[in-house]
Amino acid sequence: MAKYPIKKEFFPFSMFAPPIRSPEMAGRMGEMMKPPKWLWKDKEMAVCRETICGYKDEPIEIFIMEPRRKNTDNCLVYFHGGGFFFEGAGYHYSNAKAYALATPCKVIFVQYRLAPKNPFPVPPEDCLAALQWTWDNADNLGISREKIALGGDSAGGNLTAAVTQMVRDRGLGINIKFQLLIYPFVDQSMDTESNRKYTDTPMWNSSLSKYMAGGYLQGSDIENYVYASPIEGDCSGLPPAYIETAEFDCLHDDGINYGRKLAEAGVPVELNETRGTMHGFDIVQKAPTTRAAVAARIEYMKKMFG
């Protein structure tokens, strides 16, 4: 892995790849992850947990995170990354806190059900259900229906892109202010230069993506497949997008190509190509590059929320 000139600020994660050998193994690892305990003790942010109805009325949980000292009617519904197998990691919650405090906004952090026990279409349908719940309960949550945005990283970026298309295609009438796509996975074909090139990069690589796809799709005859591979969908009429990519990442070209397709469809796109980075680089919270990237995301959110 040292053959890639990743910035030293990301060590030791710049030398780490998850030891995944099968979708089942990833699922078992993912089930062991729990939300960080600091969520319930944070002095700057109030957090509560709600159980809502997900896909086919099965229960899922969401965290409602909001600043204690700032009133805001902005809302970001967030879908965490983790290859569709892993629960949110500590840095996902830390990033959500940063968005909530600095934007400011309320964050609905969705714990959608995970593969391989819950393959496609369960995750995007759970995420859509969480967005619908947020929309329906906007008054009780103290948020504006004109200021609801979606965001996600990696697999969560896939879910964000998918849900924006599902809302439009199904005529749900939900106004999505913008979409925040952080090194998103949007192309199930995995037929890009970065996928062919980055087979052994740290944190994530195209070899691991093959395990992910096998456990997530579990077959080729899938109804509404386009929501598993959003780049194959119609991009017209979708909300504005912020897209961030990592340089040494098999998903680098996913973000670039999706941004291009959105722009060609007339969707405003802001692209941030980070350098010297690997997939999931923001796990190193104090790295200067991470701080700059998180600040860029927050600046975009401020601008779009107005």
N, C-alpha and C positions, 0 to 999 in steps of 0.2 A: 504493500500500500504506500510505502514511502516514495514510490516512483512518481506520485502526483504532487506537484508543488502547492500543496494546501498550506495555508498560513499556520505558523507555529502557535498562534493564539488559540487554536482549536484542539491542541493536544490535551489529553490522550485520545479524545474521540476521533481525531484524525487518523488513528491507527486501529479503530475498532469496527468490526462488522458483526451484526447479530448472528449467533450460531444456529441459524435456522436450516433444517434439513427436510422439512415437510410442512404442509399446512397444519396438520394435526399438532405438530410440535409447537408451531407458532401460536396456535390457539391455546394450548396449555400454558405457555409462557404469558400470553396476554391475560388470561384469567387470574393470574397471580398479582396483577398490578392493581393498586388501590389509589384513590385520590389522596393527595398529601394532607397530613393532619393540620398543617398551618392554616388551611382554608377556614377552619372554625375558630381560629384565634387571631385572625388578622385585624389590626386596629384601624386600618385605612379602608377596609372593604367589608361590606355586609354580604353574607352568603347564606342562602337557604336552598334546600333540596326539595324538589317536587317530583311526584310520580304522575306521569301522564300516559295517555293511550298512544302507543305507537302503531306500527303496521298491523292490520287485522285486529286492532284493539288490544294487543298484547302490551303489558306495562313496560315503560322505559323511564329512566330518571334524567332529570335535567338539574343543573345548578344555576341559580339566579345570582349573579355577582354584580354588585353596584357600589359606587363610592359612598362612604358614610357622610362625607362633608360637602358633596357637590350634588345638587339636584340636576337631573338630566332626563330628557325624554328621548334621547338617542338610544338605539338598541342594535347590538351585533349578535346575531345568532351564529354560534361558532361550532364547527365540526372538526374535532381533533384528528391528527394523522396517526399512523401506526399500522399501515399496510392492510387495513380492514381487520386485523387480528388483535391489535393491542389496545388496551384502554389508554386514556390520556396519561402522558408522563408529567412529571413535576414541572418541566419547562413549559408545557402547554398551558398549565394553570397560571404560571408566572407571567407568560405573555398575555393571557386573558386579563390578568390583574393590571398589567401595564396599559392595555387598551382601555380598560374601564376607568382608570384613574386619570390618564393623560388626555384622553380624547375630549371630554369624558363621555362615557356611555354605560349602559347596562349591558351585561354580557349574559346571554343564555347559552350555557355550555352543555352540549347535548351528549349524553352517554347512549349512543345508538348501539344496537346489538351487533355482535361481531361474528365474522367468519372464523372457522369453517362451519360452526354449528348453525349460524344464521347467514347463509350466503346471499348473494344478489337475488332478488331485489330488496331484501330486508333493510340493509343499511340506508340506502337513499329514501326508501319509503318511511323509515323511522324519522329521518331528518326532515322530510317534508311534513310529517305529522307534528314535529316539534315547531316548525315554522308556522303551521296552521294554528297550533295552540297559542303561540305568541301573538299572532294576529288577532285571534278571537278574544284573548285576554289582555289586550293592549291597555284598556282603560284601567283595569285592576293593577296592572304592572306599572302604570304611570309613564307609558311610552307613547310616542306619536306613531300612528300608522303610516305617516309620511317619512319616518326616519328609522326604518327597519332595514338592516343590511345583513348580508351573509358573508361568512369567511371560513377558511379552512386551509390546512397545510397538508401536502402530500396526498394521502388517501382522502383527507378532509377537503382538499382542493377539488378532487374528483366529485365528492358529494355536493360541494357548493355549486360546481358547474352543472351537475345533473339536476339539482333541485331548481335552479333558475329556469332550466328548460322545461321541467315538469310543470312548474307554476304557469308558464306561458302556454304550453301545449294543452293543459287541462282546463284552461280558462278560469283559474281560481280567483282572479281579481286581486291578488296580493301584490302590493307595490313593493318592489325590492330596490332600495336606494342605490346600492352598488354591491359588487362582489369582490372579495379579497382572496386572491389565489396565491398561496405561498408554495413554491416549488411543487406545483400540482401534477398529479398523475391523471392524464385525461385521454390517453391513447392506448387502448388494449391491444392494438396490433404490435406495439413495441418495435415497430419497423422504422426507427430513426437512427441517425448517425450516433447520437449520444448513447442510445441503448446498445448499439453494436460496439461502441468504444469503451464504455465504462462497465465492464463485467465484474470488476473486483474492487471498486471504490469503497471507502469506509462508510459506515452508517447505513448505506443502502446501495444496491447495484442491480444490474439487469438480471443477474443470476437469481437474486432474491425475488425480483419481480415475477419471475416465472412461477415460483412457489405461490406467491400472492395471487396471481391470476387463476392458478389451478384451484386454490381453495375458495376463492371469491365467486368465480363463475360456475364451477362444477358442472360443466356441460356446454355444448355449443348452441343448442336449440333454446335460446332464451328470449322470451317475449320482452319487447322494449329494450333490446340490447343496447340501443344508443345511449341509454342512461348509465350504462356501465362504461361506455367509451364516448364521453361527451363531444370529443372533437369530430365525431362522425355525424353529429346532429346539426340542425339548423341553428345558426347563431344570430339570426335577425331578431330584432326587438328585445334583446337581452339587456340587462342593466350594465352600466359602466363597470370597468374592471381595473383593478390593480393587480399586476402579475409580477411575482418575484421569482427569480431563478437562482440556482447555485451553479457554479462553474463546472466542478468535477462531479457531475451528477447524471446518472442515466436518464433522469427525467428532465434534464435541461431543455431538450428540444420540444418536449411536450408543452412547456410554458410558452416558448417562442412561437411554435406553430399555432397554438390556440389563440394567442394574442393576435397573430396575423389574421387568422380566420375571423375573429371578432371584429377587428378593424375593417376588414374587407366588407363585413356586413353592416358597417356604419356604427359600430359600438365604440364609444370612447375608451381607449386603453392607455394606461400608464404602466410602462415596463421598467423594472429595476433589476438589472443583471448584476448580481453580486460577484466579486472576483476573489479567487483564492479560497473558495468555499466548497464544502461538500454538502450533500443532502442532510438536512437536519442540523445544520451548523449552529442554529440558535439554541441548541442544548447547552452551549457554553455561554451562559447569560452575560458574563462580564467581558467577553471579548469585544474589542472596539468595533469590529465589523458587525457583530450581532447588535450592539447598541445603535449603530447607524441604521441598520436594516429595520429594527423595531421602530426607531424614530421616523423613518420614511413611511412606514405603514400608518403610524399614528397621524403624521402630517396629512397623508391622503385622506384618512377618515375625517379629520377635522374639516378639511376643505369640502368634502362631499356632504357631510352633515350640515355644514354651513353655520 
